[in-house]
Amino acid sequence: MSFKFNLSRRLLACGLSIGLMLFLPGLPARADRLVLAQVAELSGQDVVAENTAGARLWFDHLNADPGQPHHWELRPYDDRRDPARTLALVRQAVQDDGALALFGLRSTPSLNALAPVLDAMGIPLVAPFNGSGAIRGQARNAFFLRGTYADEAHRLIAQFDTMGLRRLALVCQSDAFGQEGCAGFQAALHGHGLAPALTLSYDRNVQALEPVLAGLEKAKDLQAVMMACTPAVCARLVRQLREAGLHQPVALLSNANSQDFVSAVGPLGQGVLVSQVMPYPFNQALPLVREFMRLNSQRREPVAQSYASLEGFAAARLLSEAVRRAGPHPGRESLIATLRNSRDLDLGGWVYQPSQGGYFTDITVLDARGRLLH
């Protein structure tokens, strides 16, 4: 009886010790179960559904492979685009939930709030779906697959310059994202010896767009309009401009690039230019796209094939390849070292080379049927 009782106590103590170890703050994820924390606005108008669906396509493929040494868990945390909530949820993921990496973050205000404290947390931020430049100068542990909104702005302004369009208006959301987008446009214009013919802004929380529309209607000889706005507001502005008889070319940053935006703007979006940070998602000459399409064809409910979903897919491949190179028992430190020191992570004809300082940019245009033409 005494032996059985002591054995039971020892087993119980052992189980409690293991349980406590799993929940102690700051411990790395177990090698066979990798938690990836997605802290983002998962509710509301800036849903990251397409990015996430593309990422899950790859992670589900890995989890279905019995030869894979890890189980990948993309765990959602809805920050409601509140920077204070972002920080609280990131700390929860790092200290309590054993996340290996932050993945799938998007909002500029949230990333700007995270930037000063990210490195001290000792966790990598991998391939956020965001073009903010601020965090890149403050956090060494942020690793981007895409370029900045300034990169996109330079590409759009160069396109307008080629078209001979020089009287350009700016419409910018009055928050961190809008200010950064506007600054990118202004710098790009300056590089071409130009200045904005008109600059207008709106409050993101109020979204009263009448003054913006009135300002554009009163302006003389405007040749094009460039916008840094959320997808829903971009769609409303484009529709209202066209309904008011203003048919100048409109250019948008890649943050507006989703099927929701295309559906919302409808046929009135014909001729709208959208900058892109990923290759054309239907280019089957690219192994990355072929693999996306192959895996997608095997699903009962396929993922929407788009620039946004392809970016999520590529980001997931980047993370999984970095984990593979980090060794059989990856931790946060080894993953950070791998991402920082790798120079040639091939994601399927799409190579992660941040040290070169150049990122891919492209331009697409919407047609009357709601297709992004390359």
QUIKA-V825465 format. One record per residue. RES is the residue in three letters. PSI is psi in whole degrees, 0 to 359 (NA if undefined). Layout:
BEGIN
res,psi
RES,PSI
RES,PSI
END
This chain:
BEGIN
res,psi
MET,316
SER,320
PHE,315
LYS,318
PHE,316
ASN,320
LEU,318
SER,318
ARG,320
ARG,318
LEU,318
LEU,316
ALA,320
CYS,317
GLY,318
LEU,321
SER,316
ILE,317
GLY,317
LEU,322
MET,323
LEU,335
PHE,4
LEU,137
PRO,140
GLY,354
LEU,142
PRO,162
ALA,151
ARG,150
ALA,332
ASP,358
ARG,110
LEU,115
VAL,125
LEU,121
ALA,117
GLN,100
VAL,108
ALA,172
GLU,90
LEU,356
SER,157
GLY,192
GLN,341
ASP,49
VAL,142
VAL,29
ALA,318
GLU,317
ASN,313
THR,320
ALA,319
GLY,319
ALA,317
ARG,329
LEU,317
TRP,316
PHE,322
ASP,322
HIS,316
LEU,317
ASN,335
ALA,351
ASP,113
PRO,345
GLY,355
GLN,135
PRO,349
HIS,155
HIS,126
TRP,125
GLU,111
LEU,103
ARG,123
PRO,141
TYR,115
ASP,111
ASP,356
ARG,26
ARG,34
ASP,110
PRO,323
ALA,320
ARG,324
THR,310
LEU,319
ALA,319
LEU,324
VAL,316
ARG,321
GLN,315
ALA,320
VAL,312
GLN,325
ASP,326
ASP,0
GLY,33
ALA,138
LEU,324
ALA,158
LEU,134
PHE,138
GLY,17
LEU,154
ARG,312
SER,133
THR,312
PRO,322
SER,317
LEU,323
ASN,324
ALA,326
LEU,331
ALA,311
PRO,343
VAL,355
LEU,310
ASP,322
ALA,337
MET,341
GLY,29
ILE,141
PRO,144
LEU,112
VAL,123
ALA,56
PRO,148
PHE,67
ASN,144
GLY,20
SER,138
GLY,342
ALA,314
ILE,334
ARG,330
GLY,350
GLN,332
ALA,119
ARG,341
ASN,17
ALA,125
PHE,115
PHE,137
LEU,332
ARG,166
GLY,195
THR,167
TYR,331
ALA,320
ASP,315
GLU,318
ALA,318
HIS,322
ARG,319
LEU,316
ILE,321
ALA,322
GLN,315
PHE,322
ASP,320
THR,326
MET,356
GLY,19
LEU,119
ARG,342
ARG,96
LEU,138
ALA,148
LEU,135
VAL,118
CYS,136
GLN,139
SER,67
ASP,187
ALA,319
PHE,310
GLY,320
GLN,320
GLU,319
GLY,317
CYS,317
ALA,323
GLY,316
PHE,316
GLN,318
ALA,320
ALA,319
LEU,315
HIS,322
GLY,339
HIS,15
GLY,29
LEU,168
ALA,156
PRO,136
ALA,336
LEU,138
THR,125
LEU,154
SER,166
TYR,156
ASP,123
ARG,325
ASN,332
VAL,318
GLN,41
ALA,104
LEU,356
GLU,315
PRO,324
VAL,312
LEU,318
ALA,319
GLY,320
LEU,325
GLU,324
LYS,336
ALA,144
LYS,137
ASP,28
LEU,135
GLN,340
ALA,160
VAL,132
MET,135
MET,138
ALA,94
CYS,167
THR,158
PRO,318
ALA,318
VAL,320
CYS,315
ALA,316
ARG,316
LEU,317
VAL,313
ARG,315
GLN,322
LEU,313
ARG,320
GLU,334
ALA,1
GLY,14
LEU,116
HIS,21
GLN,153
PRO,142
VAL,135
ALA,135
LEU,153
LEU,167
SER,344
ASN,336
ALA,3
ASN,89
SER,161
GLN,329
ASP,317
PHE,313
VAL,317
SER,322
ALA,323
VAL,332
GLY,204
PRO,338
LEU,349
GLY,1
GLN,128
GLY,356
VAL,131
LEU,136
VAL,126
SER,151
GLN,148
VAL,4
MET,159
PRO,165
TYR,123
PRO,0
PHE,10
ASN,94
GLN,355
ALA,344
LEU,123
PRO,325
LEU,315
VAL,319
ARG,319
GLU,320
PHE,310
MET,322
ARG,311
LEU,323
ASN,326
SER,342
GLN,354
ARG,145
ARG,321
GLU,95
PRO,152
VAL,142
ALA,129
GLN,113
SER,172
TYR,318
ALA,315
SER,326
LEU,324
GLU,318
GLY,319
PHE,313
ALA,321
ALA,319
ALA,322
ARG,321
LEU,312
LEU,316
SER,324
GLU,321
ALA,320
VAL,318
ARG,318
ARG,340
ALA,350
GLY,175
PRO,338
HIS,73
PRO,140
GLY,179
ARG,316
GLU,316
SER,327
LEU,318
ILE,314
ALA,320
THR,313
LEU,324
ARG,327
ASN,348
SER,141
ARG,353
ASP,55
LEU,102
ASP,119
LEU,14
GLY,57
GLY,2
TRP,108
VAL,132
TYR,109
GLN,65
PRO,336
SER,339
GLN,345
GLY,6
GLY,139
TYR,152
PHE,136
THR,151
ASP,172
ILE,135
THR,165
VAL,139
LEU,139
ASP,180
ALA,343
ARG,9
GLY,27
ARG,140
LEU,111
LEU,136
HIS,NA
END
